[in-house]
Amino acid sequence: MKKDKNTHEKHEQPIKPEPETEREQNIRNGYVDRDMSNEEESPKVEESIGDELEEIRSRLGDKTRQCDEYYGMLQRIAAEFDNYKKRTAKEKETIYSDAVADVAAAFLPVVDNFERALQVQSNDNRSLKEGIELVFRQLQDVLRKLEIEEIKGVGEKFDPQLHNAVMHVTDEAYGEGIIIEEFQKGYVLKDKVIRHSLVKVAN
């Protein structure tokens, strides 16, 4: 019996596979683990991640509040320091003004006596000398009240902290480094040198 050619070819055609589901495609592409147990663990993983995120948010909130607290503290300290600088500058200015006023008040009697001496017209040199001596003694009294003292000069050992040697001479009659002449007196206020003495020193 002769077989139909079309019938034979029809039976030899390959059977088409069923189309893959989306999950099968994902498994083939490596997107989904074939172990079905992972699907059961997914809610647990998501819950764990959610807990970690919540903890991170909480810690971030604590750090933010702490930063705000430190920033506020820094602003307060900066404001207090600025006020301190202004207050200190004002106090220094006041102290300086008070010091100048005190010194001026101490010298005013001397100024008064100089003024009186200038108003007196006299040809008596003795009276003039006595007036100058009086004013000089007043000046010395004022310096003592201000705790200003003269620096010792002639006969003393040269001290570069107190004296300024403007001349040096070789003289065997004096010891080495001894002051033999004073050109200008120096003065000290306690341990502070106001003016160095100008001296001649023997080598």
Secondary structure, DSSP 8 states (H G I E B T S, - for coil): ----HHHHHHHHS--------HHHHHHHTTSS-S-THHHHHHHHHHHHHHHHHHHHHHHHHHHHHHHHHHHHHHHHHHHHHHHHHHHHHHHHHHHHHHHHHHHHHHHHHHHHHHHHHHH-----HHHHHHHHHHHHHHHHHHHHHTTEEE---TTSB--TTTEEEEEEE--TTS-TTEEEEEEE--EEETTEEEE-EEEEEE-
